[in-house]
Amino acid sequence: MTAVAEQPSWVELVVEAGEEASEALTNFLWELGAVGVVEESIGGTPGHLRAFFAAASDPDTLASRVNVYLEGLRALGLDAGARARVAPLADTDWNAAWREHFRPLPVGDRLLVAPPWEVPTTSERLILVIEPGRAFGTGHHGTTAGCLMLLETLIARDRPTRALDLGTGSGILAVAAARLGVTEIVACDSDPDAVAAAEANASRNGVAALVHPTLADAATLTVGPAPLVLANLLAAAHRTLAGRYGELVAAGGALVLGGLLDAEADGVAEALTAHGFVRETSVSLEGWTSLALRHAPIHASA
């Protein structure tokens, strides 16, 4: 009897991408149906993305669409590889590749981000158990880690009881806020997958009663101002929502912004000054800046 070779269930697409191109390319890969995207960079070598797709995806079509997108990125002057490489991946290789990238990660002074399959039994840090998935936010990306560091400092100092997390993704910032002592967090996202991920991660961390994931857009979310607002979005979104931040952050409250390339941070901070915000501090990690601003609206003199 001749043994039948087991067919792979996954294909892996690998492509080089510089810092500025990586975010746009990651979003494009999700849109193509990726079930996981990992960003890797070793030393001074060019960074690259590894995206995983179900084997039913046509490799030639995947490569062709990504190559066209890469051509567009290069035309804009961004650092992107010439061609994508697609290869079959056995189930065991998929699990190893995905899990290898996500190990427990200390962040700031008090936090430890861990995947469900490798949760430490004991730790002096507050453990955030986050399932890597389609929703953005694992703590392993510089912009998420920077937001967590600012969040830790602000909560220790201000002791806010309420917070808003705009574009919550995996819910990691909302979960962290709850674990650090905030007792009511509204976490909104316009993506149903993100809302489901945030709900699941809140349950994993025992804070489901404190974190309230909501399917809504930040621009139209119906909620009162809060003393702490978190928004790990992109620079263009921050500029668009600048006026909205002025409505959602209570007077004297703090605003934490992520998703900013280092070169974009000053411009976004300056744009927010017109809406009553003062830059307090920032964290730069791996080419990404996270900002903390204070809402100090200007009142007309009597």
KOLKEPA-209784 format. One record per residue (C-alpha): residue in one letter; chain; x, y, z. Coordinates in Angstrom, 3 decimals, padded with zeros to 6 digits. Each point is the difference from the previous one (the first is absolute). Example, Ala and Ser with C-alpha at 12.3 -4.5 7.8 and 13.67 -1.06 7.14 Angstrom:
<recs>
<rec rest="A" kette="A" px="012.300" py="-004.500" pz="007.800"/>
<rec rest="S" kette="A" px="001.370" py="003.440" pz="-000.660"/>
</recs>
This chain:
<recs>
<rec rest="M" kette="A" px="000.000" py="000.000" pz="000.000"/>
<rec rest="T" kette="A" px="001.443" py="003.331" pz="-001.027"/>
<rec rest="A" kette="A" px="-000.048" py="002.713" pz="002.634"/>
<rec rest="V" kette="A" px="-001.640" py="003.248" pz="-001.048"/>
<rec rest="A" kette="A" px="001.998" py="003.095" pz="000.877"/>
<rec rest="E" kette="A" px="-001.864" py="002.351" pz="002.283"/>
<rec rest="Q" kette="A" px="-000.900" py="003.210" pz="-001.772"/>
<rec rest="P" kette="A" px="001.080" py="003.249" pz="001.698"/>
<rec rest="S" kette="A" px="-002.772" py="002.084" pz="001.530"/>
<rec rest="W" kette="A" px="001.850" py="003.303" pz="-000.206"/>
<rec rest="V" kette="A" px="002.159" py="002.104" pz="-002.259"/>
<rec rest="E" kette="A" px="002.507" py="002.571" pz="001.177"/>
<rec rest="L" kette="A" px="000.692" py="003.273" pz="-001.805"/>
<rec rest="V" kette="A" px="003.249" py="001.801" pz="000.797"/>
<rec rest="V" kette="A" px="000.849" py="003.515" pz="-001.145"/>
<rec rest="E" kette="A" px="002.530" py="002.658" pz="000.966"/>
<rec rest="A" kette="A" px="-001.329" py="003.322" pz="001.243"/>
<rec rest="G" kette="A" px="001.581" py="003.055" pz="001.598"/>
<rec rest="E" kette="A" px="-001.562" py="001.727" pz="003.006"/>
<rec rest="E" kette="A" px="-002.112" py="002.451" pz="-001.985"/>
<rec rest="A" kette="A" px="-001.366" py="-002.663" pz="-002.352"/>
<rec rest="S" kette="A" px="-000.591" py="-002.665" pz="002.653"/>
<rec rest="E" kette="A" px="-003.251" py="001.380" pz="001.470"/>
<rec rest="A" kette="A" px="-001.693" py="000.497" pz="-003.367"/>
<rec rest="L" kette="A" px="001.161" py="-003.390" pz="-001.254"/>
<rec rest="T" kette="A" px="-001.177" py="-001.743" pz="003.185"/>
<rec rest="N" kette="A" px="-003.479" py="001.476" pz="-000.434"/>
<rec rest="F" kette="A" px="-000.047" py="-001.108" pz="-003.652"/>
<rec rest="L" kette="A" px="000.938" py="-003.570" pz="000.967"/>
<rec rest="W" kette="A" px="-002.871" py="-000.134" pz="002.507"/>
<rec rest="E" kette="A" px="-002.343" py="001.215" pz="-002.753"/>
<rec rest="L" kette="A" px="001.205" py="-002.847" pz="-002.223"/>
<rec rest="G" kette="A" px="-001.109" py="-002.483" pz="002.662"/>
<rec rest="A" kette="A" px="003.106" py="-000.659" pz="002.084"/>
<rec rest="V" kette="A" px="-000.662" py="-001.881" pz="003.228"/>
<rec rest="G" kette="A" px="003.211" py="001.308" pz="001.530"/>
<rec rest="V" kette="A" px="002.703" py="002.554" pz="-000.785"/>
<rec rest="V" kette="A" px="003.366" py="000.111" pz="001.765"/>
<rec rest="E" kette="A" px="002.486" py="002.867" pz="-000.322"/>
<rec rest="E" kette="A" px="003.637" py="-000.976" pz="000.464"/>
<rec rest="S" kette="A" px="003.286" py="001.905" pz="-000.018"/>
<rec rest="I" kette="A" px="003.405" py="-001.222" pz="001.128"/>
<rec rest="G" kette="A" px="002.776" py="002.495" pz="000.726"/>
<rec rest="G" kette="A" px="000.575" py="002.399" pz="-002.844"/>
<rec rest="T" kette="A" px="-001.478" py="-002.298" pz="-002.652"/>
<rec rest="P" kette="A" px="-003.090" py="001.103" pz="-001.964"/>
<rec rest="G" kette="A" px="-003.238" py="-000.894" pz="001.742"/>
<rec rest="H" kette="A" px="-002.426" py="-002.449" pz="-001.522"/>
<rec rest="L" kette="A" px="-003.568" py="-001.162" pz="000.443"/>
<rec rest="R" kette="A" px="-001.173" py="-003.610" pz="000.185"/>
<rec rest="A" kette="A" px="-003.695" py="-000.430" pz="-000.797"/>
<rec rest="F" kette="A" px="-001.900" py="-003.280" pz="000.303"/>
<rec rest="F" kette="A" px="-002.935" py="-000.968" pz="-002.221"/>
<rec rest="A" kette="A" px="-002.232" py="-003.056" pz="-000.308"/>
<rec rest="A" kette="A" px="001.335" py="-002.375" pz="-002.655"/>
<rec rest="A" kette="A" px="-003.189" py="000.537" pz="-002.027"/>
<rec rest="S" kette="A" px="001.437" py="003.423" pz="-000.875"/>
<rec rest="D" kette="A" px="001.571" py="-000.026" pz="-003.460"/>
<rec rest="P" kette="A" px="003.756" py="000.651" pz="000.491"/>
<rec rest="D" kette="A" px="000.503" py="001.556" pz="-003.421"/>
<rec rest="T" kette="A" px="-002.896" py="002.404" pz="000.457"/>
<rec rest="L" kette="A" px="001.176" py="000.926" pz="003.497"/>
<rec rest="A" kette="A" px="003.538" py="000.714" pz="-001.198"/>
<rec rest="S" kette="A" px="-001.243" py="001.962" pz="-002.997"/>
<rec rest="R" kette="A" px="-002.269" py="002.272" pz="002.033"/>
<rec rest="V" kette="A" px="002.668" py="000.657" pz="002.614"/>
<rec rest="N" kette="A" px="002.615" py="000.710" pz="-002.664"/>
<rec rest="V" kette="A" px="-002.261" py="002.611" pz="-001.601"/>
<rec rest="Y" kette="A" px="-000.521" py="001.598" pz="003.414"/>
<rec rest="L" kette="A" px="003.754" py="-000.004" pz="000.639"/>
<rec rest="E" kette="A" px="000.528" py="001.781" pz="-003.309"/>
<rec rest="G" kette="A" px="-002.426" py="002.701" pz="001.139"/>
<rec rest="L" kette="A" px="001.816" py="000.419" pz="003.317"/>
<rec rest="R" kette="A" px="003.338" py="000.364" pz="-001.763"/>
<rec rest="A" kette="A" px="-001.524" py="002.577" pz="-002.342"/>
<rec rest="L" kette="A" px="-000.836" py="002.048" pz="003.111"/>
<rec rest="G" kette="A" px="003.648" py="-000.161" pz="001.054"/>
<rec rest="L" kette="A" px="-000.525" py="-002.580" pz="002.753"/>
<rec rest="D" kette="A" px="002.458" py="-002.790" pz="000.734"/>
<rec rest="A" kette="A" px="-001.677" py="-003.217" pz="-001.175"/>
<rec rest="G" kette="A" px="001.347" py="-003.256" pz="-001.411"/>
<rec rest="A" kette="A" px="-000.169" py="-000.813" pz="-003.679"/>
<rec rest="R" kette="A" px="-001.958" py="-003.250" pz="000.211"/>
<rec rest="A" kette="A" px="-001.941" py="-002.124" pz="002.463"/>
<rec rest="R" kette="A" px="000.862" py="-003.657" pz="000.553"/>
<rec rest="V" kette="A" px="-002.781" py="-002.535" pz="000.602"/>
<rec rest="A" kette="A" px="000.582" py="-003.587" pz="001.154"/>
<rec rest="P" kette="A" px="-002.081" py="-002.850" pz="001.497"/>
<rec rest="L" kette="A" px="000.142" py="-000.388" pz="003.774"/>
<rec rest="A" kette="A" px="-000.916" py="-003.129" pz="001.938"/>
<rec rest="D" kette="A" px="-002.297" py="000.342" pz="003.033"/>
<rec rest="T" kette="A" px="002.844" py="-000.741" pz="002.396"/>
<rec rest="D" kette="A" px="002.168" py="002.646" pz="-001.664"/>
<rec rest="W" kette="A" px="-002.837" py="002.523" pz="000.199"/>
<rec rest="N" kette="A" px="-000.491" py="-000.538" pz="003.711"/>
<rec rest="A" kette="A" px="003.718" py="000.212" pz="000.673"/>
<rec rest="A" kette="A" px="000.476" py="003.109" pz="-002.141"/>
<rec rest="W" kette="A" px="-002.947" py="001.811" pz="001.560"/>
<rec rest="R" kette="A" px="000.773" py="-000.932" pz="003.595"/>
<rec rest="E" kette="A" px="003.728" py="000.550" pz="-000.315"/>
<rec rest="H" kette="A" px="-000.595" py="003.701" pz="-000.553"/>
<rec rest="F" kette="A" px="-002.273" py="000.468" pz="003.013"/>
<rec rest="R" kette="A" px="001.782" py="-000.598" pz="003.293"/>
<rec rest="P" kette="A" px="-000.582" py="001.715" pz="003.371"/>
<rec rest="L" kette="A" px="001.202" py="003.588" pz="-000.338"/>
<rec rest="P" kette="A" px="000.716" py="002.418" pz="002.896"/>
<rec rest="V" kette="A" px="-001.266" py="003.509" pz="-000.732"/>
<rec rest="G" kette="A" px="000.673" py="003.030" pz="002.168"/>
<rec rest="D" kette="A" px="000.503" py="-000.472" pz="003.728"/>
<rec rest="R" kette="A" px="-003.023" py="-002.127" pz="000.880"/>
<rec rest="L" kette="A" px="-001.442" py="-001.821" pz="-003.011"/>
<rec rest="L" kette="A" px="000.655" py="-003.341" pz="-001.665"/>
<rec rest="V" kette="A" px="-001.806" py="-000.855" pz="-003.247"/>
<rec rest="A" kette="A" px="-000.380" py="-003.765" pz="-000.498"/>
<rec rest="P" kette="A" px="-001.779" py="-002.214" pz="-002.569"/>
<rec rest="P" kette="A" px="-002.515" py="-002.538" pz="001.376"/>
<rec rest="W" kette="A" px="002.343" py="-002.925" pz="-000.699"/>
<rec rest="E" kette="A" px="002.872" py="001.389" pz="002.096"/>
<rec rest="V" kette="A" px="-001.399" py="001.738" pz="003.082"/>
<rec rest="P" kette="A" px="002.489" py="000.057" pz="002.904"/>
<rec rest="T" kette="A" px="-001.294" py="-001.706" pz="003.140"/>
<rec rest="T" kette="A" px="001.502" py="002.745" pz="002.147"/>
<rec rest="S" kette="A" px="001.230" py="003.497" pz="-000.744"/>
<rec rest="E" kette="A" px="000.674" py="003.220" pz="001.866"/>
<rec rest="R" kette="A" px="-001.577" py="001.829" pz="-002.942"/>
<rec rest="L" kette="A" px="-003.640" py="000.400" pz="-000.994"/>
<rec rest="I" kette="A" px="-000.595" py="-002.603" pz="-002.703"/>
<rec rest="L" kette="A" px="-002.033" py="000.924" pz="-003.089"/>
<rec rest="V" kette="A" px="-001.084" py="-003.164" pz="-001.826"/>
<rec rest="I" kette="A" px="-000.555" py="000.998" pz="-003.624"/>
<rec rest="E" kette="A" px="-000.898" py="-002.402" pz="-002.810"/>
<rec rest="P" kette="A" px="001.779" py="001.090" pz="-003.213"/>
<rec rest="G" kette="A" px="-002.515" py="000.053" pz="-002.806"/>
<rec rest="R" kette="A" px="-001.523" py="002.119" pz="-002.739"/>
<rec rest="A" kette="A" px="-000.464" py="003.006" pz="002.288"/>
<rec rest="F" kette="A" px="003.032" py="002.273" pz="000.363"/>
<rec rest="G" kette="A" px="001.720" py="000.245" pz="003.375"/>
<rec rest="T" kette="A" px="002.230" py="-002.566" pz="001.700"/>
<rec rest="G" kette="A" px="002.539" py="002.224" pz="001.757"/>
<rec rest="H" kette="A" px="002.761" py="-001.287" pz="-002.273"/>
<rec rest="H" kette="A" px="-000.298" py="002.967" pz="-002.370"/>
<rec rest="G" kette="A" px="001.816" py="003.181" pz="001.029"/>
<rec rest="T" kette="A" px="-003.098" py="002.193" pz="-000.148"/>
<rec rest="T" kette="A" px="-002.052" py="-002.281" pz="002.292"/>
<rec rest="A" kette="A" px="002.861" py="-000.402" pz="002.473"/>
<rec rest="G" kette="A" px="000.496" py="003.782" pz="000.070"/>
<rec rest="C" kette="A" px="-003.688" py="000.573" pz="000.749"/>
<rec rest="L" kette="A" px="000.142" py="-002.564" pz="002.815"/>
<rec rest="M" kette="A" px="002.989" py="001.769" pz="001.560"/>
<rec rest="L" kette="A" px="-001.738" py="003.390" pz="-000.098"/>
<rec rest="L" kette="A" px="-003.227" py="-001.546" pz="001.284"/>
<rec rest="E" kette="A" px="001.793" py="-001.530" pz="002.968"/>
<rec rest="T" kette="A" px="001.525" py="003.342" pz="000.999"/>
<rec rest="L" kette="A" px="-003.186" py="002.047" pz="-000.476"/>
<rec rest="I" kette="A" px="-002.222" py="-002.363" pz="001.993"/>
<rec rest="A" kette="A" px="002.484" py="-000.140" pz="002.885"/>
<rec rest="R" kette="A" px="000.035" py="003.798" pz="000.133"/>
<rec rest="D" kette="A" px="-003.571" py="001.028" pz="-000.877"/>
<rec rest="R" kette="A" px="-002.020" py="-002.955" pz="001.331"/>
<rec rest="P" kette="A" px="-002.815" py="000.356" pz="-002.582"/>
<rec rest="T" kette="A" px="-003.115" py="-002.088" pz="000.598"/>
<rec rest="R" kette="A" px="-001.302" py="000.153" pz="-003.605"/>
<rec rest="A" kette="A" px="001.687" py="-000.375" pz="-003.371"/>
<rec rest="L" kette="A" px="-000.802" py="-000.247" pz="-003.714"/>
<rec rest="D" kette="A" px="001.982" py="-002.187" pz="-002.393"/>
<rec rest="L" kette="A" px="-000.627" py="001.130" pz="-003.579"/>
<rec rest="G" kette="A" px="000.778" py="-002.607" pz="-002.649"/>
<rec rest="T" kette="A" px="000.613" py="-002.634" pz="002.655"/>
<rec rest="G" kette="A" px="001.225" py="-002.778" pz="-002.301"/>
<rec rest="S" kette="A" px="000.876" py="-002.963" pz="002.208"/>
<rec rest="G" kette="A" px="-001.079" py="001.984" pz="003.072"/>
<rec rest="I" kette="A" px="003.486" py="-000.061" pz="001.476"/>
<rec rest="L" kette="A" px="-000.014" py="003.649" pz="001.131"/>
<rec rest="A" kette="A" px="-003.466" py="-000.309" pz="001.556"/>
<rec rest="V" kette="A" px="001.000" py="-003.208" pz="001.784"/>
<rec rest="A" kette="A" px="003.205" py="001.640" pz="001.244"/>
<rec rest="A" kette="A" px="-001.941" py="003.011" pz="001.279"/>
<rec rest="A" kette="A" px="-002.334" py="-002.299" pz="001.929"/>
<rec rest="R" kette="A" px="002.871" py="-002.033" pz="001.451"/>
<rec rest="L" kette="A" px="001.683" py="003.249" pz="001.068"/>
<rec rest="G" kette="A" px="-003.061" py="001.198" pz="001.914"/>
<rec rest="V" kette="A" px="-002.436" py="001.760" pz="-002.358"/>
<rec rest="T" kette="A" px="-003.475" py="-001.288" pz="000.848"/>
<rec rest="E" kette="A" px="-001.966" py="000.898" pz="-003.144"/>
<rec rest="I" kette="A" px="001.351" py="-000.128" pz="-003.557"/>
<rec rest="V" kette="A" px="-002.013" py="000.376" pz="-003.201"/>
<rec rest="A" kette="A" px="001.972" py="-001.649" pz="-002.820"/>
<rec rest="C" kette="A" px="-001.364" py="000.777" pz="-003.446"/>
<rec rest="D" kette="A" px="000.932" py="-001.262" pz="-003.452"/>
<rec rest="S" kette="A" px="-001.721" py="000.045" pz="-003.388"/>
<rec rest="D" kette="A" px="001.233" py="-003.555" pz="-000.747"/>
<rec rest="P" kette="A" px="-002.205" py="-002.813" pz="001.404"/>
<rec rest="D" kette="A" px="003.046" py="-002.314" pz="000.147"/>
<rec rest="A" kette="A" px="001.775" py="002.506" pz="002.239"/>
<rec rest="V" kette="A" px="-002.993" py="000.325" pz="002.324"/>
<rec rest="A" kette="A" px="-000.165" py="-003.801" pz="000.321"/>
<rec rest="A" kette="A" px="003.747" py="-000.161" pz="000.689"/>
<rec rest="A" kette="A" px="-000.250" py="002.725" pz="002.649"/>
<rec rest="E" kette="A" px="-002.875" py="-001.825" pz="001.704"/>
<rec rest="A" kette="A" px="001.944" py="-003.268" pz="000.032"/>
<rec rest="N" kette="A" px="003.185" py="001.619" pz="001.331"/>
<rec rest="A" kette="A" px="-001.911" py="001.866" pz="002.708"/>
<rec rest="S" kette="A" px="-001.454" py="-003.351" pz="001.147"/>
<rec rest="R" kette="A" px="003.428" py="-001.671" pz="-000.069"/>
<rec rest="N" kette="A" px="001.297" py="002.660" pz="002.369"/>
<rec rest="G" kette="A" px="-002.962" py="-000.031" pz="002.378"/>
<rec rest="V" kette="A" px="-001.030" py="003.592" pz="-000.816"/>
<rec rest="A" kette="A" px="-003.122" py="-000.611" pz="-002.102"/>
<rec rest="A" kette="A" px="-002.076" py="001.921" pz="002.554"/>
<rec rest="L" kette="A" px="002.227" py="003.065" pz="-000.426"/>
<rec rest="V" kette="A" px="000.669" py="000.042" pz="-003.756"/>
<rec rest="H" kette="A" px="-002.967" py="000.652" pz="-002.287"/>
<rec rest="P" kette="A" px="000.837" py="-000.696" pz="-003.692"/>
<rec rest="T" kette="A" px="-002.324" py="001.871" pz="-002.345"/>
<rec rest="L" kette="A" px="-000.467" py="-000.193" pz="-003.764"/>
<rec rest="A" kette="A" px="000.239" py="003.689" pz="-000.885"/>
<rec rest="D" kette="A" px="002.119" py="002.535" pz="-001.834"/>
<rec rest="A" kette="A" px="002.002" py="002.434" pz="002.108"/>
<rec rest="A" kette="A" px="-001.408" py="002.913" pz="-001.992"/>
<rec rest="T" kette="A" px="-003.608" py="-000.808" pz="000.944"/>
<rec rest="L" kette="A" px="000.347" py="-001.783" pz="003.345"/>
<rec rest="T" kette="A" px="-002.676" py="001.217" pz="002.401"/>
<rec rest="V" kette="A" px="001.674" py="000.336" pz="003.385"/>
<rec rest="G" kette="A" px="000.894" py="002.725" pz="002.473"/>
<rec rest="P" kette="A" px="003.542" py="001.365" pz="000.400"/>
<rec rest="A" kette="A" px="002.450" py="-002.108" pz="002.010"/>
<rec rest="P" kette="A" px="003.120" py="000.903" pz="001.990"/>
<rec rest="L" kette="A" px="002.058" py="-002.439" pz="-002.103"/>
<rec rest="V" kette="A" px="-000.308" py="-000.687" pz="-003.731"/>
<rec rest="L" kette="A" px="002.136" py="-002.490" pz="-001.922"/>
<rec rest="A" kette="A" px="000.319" py="-000.088" pz="-003.796"/>
<rec rest="N" kette="A" px="002.537" py="-002.273" pz="-001.684"/>
<rec rest="L" kette="A" px="-000.834" py="001.009" pz="-003.563"/>
<rec rest="L" kette="A" px="001.916" py="001.483" pz="-002.949"/>
<rec rest="A" kette="A" px="001.149" py="003.607" pz="-000.420"/>
<rec rest="A" kette="A" px="-002.698" py="000.832" pz="-002.566"/>
<rec rest="A" kette="A" px="-002.716" py="-001.258" pz="002.354"/>
<rec rest="H" kette="A" px="001.383" py="002.103" pz="002.866"/>
<rec rest="R" kette="A" px="-000.139" py="003.125" pz="-002.148"/>
<rec rest="T" kette="A" px="-003.561" py="-000.793" pz="-001.078"/>
<rec rest="L" kette="A" px="-001.101" py="-000.672" pz="003.589"/>
<rec rest="A" kette="A" px="001.819" py="002.953" pz="001.589"/>
<rec rest="G" kette="A" px="-003.203" py="001.936" pz="000.637"/>
<rec rest="R" kette="A" px="-001.723" py="-003.148" pz="001.219"/>
<rec rest="Y" kette="A" px="002.774" py="-000.561" pz="002.544"/>
<rec rest="G" kette="A" px="-000.808" py="003.443" pz="001.360"/>
<rec rest="E" kette="A" px="-003.550" py="-001.217" pz="000.641"/>
<rec rest="L" kette="A" px="000.886" py="-003.405" pz="001.420"/>
<rec rest="V" kette="A" px="002.859" py="000.930" pz="002.357"/>
<rec rest="A" kette="A" px="-001.217" py="001.701" pz="003.162"/>
<rec rest="A" kette="A" px="001.568" py="003.343" pz="000.930"/>
<rec rest="G" kette="A" px="003.292" py="-000.762" pz="001.690"/>
<rec rest="G" kette="A" px="-000.127" py="-003.574" pz="-001.279"/>
<rec rest="A" kette="A" px="002.688" py="-001.938" pz="-001.865"/>
<rec rest="L" kette="A" px="000.126" py="-001.188" pz="-003.596"/>
<rec rest="V" kette="A" px="002.331" py="-002.829" pz="-001.067"/>
<rec rest="L" kette="A" px="000.656" py="-000.291" pz="-003.737"/>
<rec rest="G" kette="A" px="001.801" py="-002.853" pz="-001.773"/>
<rec rest="G" kette="A" px="000.605" py="-000.997" pz="-003.618"/>
<rec rest="L" kette="A" px="002.350" py="002.892" pz="-000.786"/>
<rec rest="L" kette="A" px="003.245" py="-000.332" pz="-001.875"/>
<rec rest="D" kette="A" px="002.695" py="002.039" pz="001.731"/>
<rec rest="A" kette="A" px="-000.072" py="002.586" pz="-002.794"/>
<rec rest="E" kette="A" px="-003.775" py="000.468" pz="000.386"/>
<rec rest="A" kette="A" px="-000.194" py="000.586" pz="003.756"/>
<rec rest="D" kette="A" px="000.859" py="003.708" pz="000.151"/>
<rec rest="G" kette="A" px="-002.488" py="000.868" pz="-002.736"/>
<rec rest="V" kette="A" px="-002.855" py="-001.873" pz="001.665"/>
<rec rest="A" kette="A" px="000.788" py="001.518" pz="003.412"/>
<rec rest="E" kette="A" px="000.015" py="003.472" pz="-001.566"/>
<rec rest="A" kette="A" px="-003.341" py="-000.642" pz="-001.735"/>
<rec rest="L" kette="A" px="-001.561" py="-000.874" pz="003.348"/>
<rec rest="T" kette="A" px="001.065" py="003.262" pz="001.639"/>
<rec rest="A" kette="A" px="-002.790" py="001.734" pz="-001.924"/>
<rec rest="H" kette="A" px="-002.459" py="-002.200" pz="001.900"/>
<rec rest="G" kette="A" px="001.323" py="000.755" pz="003.470"/>
<rec rest="F" kette="A" px="002.639" py="-002.703" pz="000.421"/>
<rec rest="V" kette="A" px="003.487" py="000.432" pz="001.437"/>
<rec rest="R" kette="A" px="002.686" py="-002.571" pz="-000.669"/>
<rec rest="E" kette="A" px="001.289" py="-001.551" pz="003.233"/>
<rec rest="T" kette="A" px="002.309" py="-002.842" pz="-000.928"/>
<rec rest="S" kette="A" px="000.721" py="-002.641" pz="-002.623"/>
<rec rest="V" kette="A" px="001.573" py="-003.424" pz="-000.460"/>
<rec rest="S" kette="A" px="001.850" py="-001.075" pz="-003.145"/>
<rec rest="L" kette="A" px="000.482" py="-003.710" pz="-000.701"/>
<rec rest="E" kette="A" px="001.143" py="-001.639" pz="-003.251"/>
<rec rest="G" kette="A" px="-000.716" py="003.127" pz="-002.043"/>
<rec rest="W" kette="A" px="-003.474" py="000.554" pz="001.468"/>
<rec rest="T" kette="A" px="-000.974" py="002.802" pz="002.383"/>
<rec rest="S" kette="A" px="-002.809" py="-000.089" pz="002.559"/>
<rec rest="L" kette="A" px="-001.161" py="003.340" pz="001.395"/>
<rec rest="A" kette="A" px="-001.574" py="001.070" pz="003.282"/>
<rec rest="L" kette="A" px="-001.848" py="003.327" pz="-000.117"/>
<rec rest="R" kette="A" px="-002.004" py="001.934" pz="002.592"/>
<rec rest="H" kette="A" px="-003.328" py="001.626" pz="-000.818"/>
<rec rest="A" kette="A" px="000.277" py="003.593" pz="001.184"/>
<rec rest="P" kette="A" px="-002.730" py="001.833" pz="-001.920"/>
<rec rest="I" kette="A" px="000.449" py="003.753" pz="-000.268"/>
<rec rest="H" kette="A" px="-002.868" py="001.959" pz="001.554"/>
<rec rest="A" kette="A" px="-000.760" py="003.563" pz="-000.959"/>
<rec rest="S" kette="A" px="000.900" py="002.468" pz="002.762"/>
<rec rest="A" kette="A" px="-002.853" py="001.634" pz="001.862"/>
</recs>
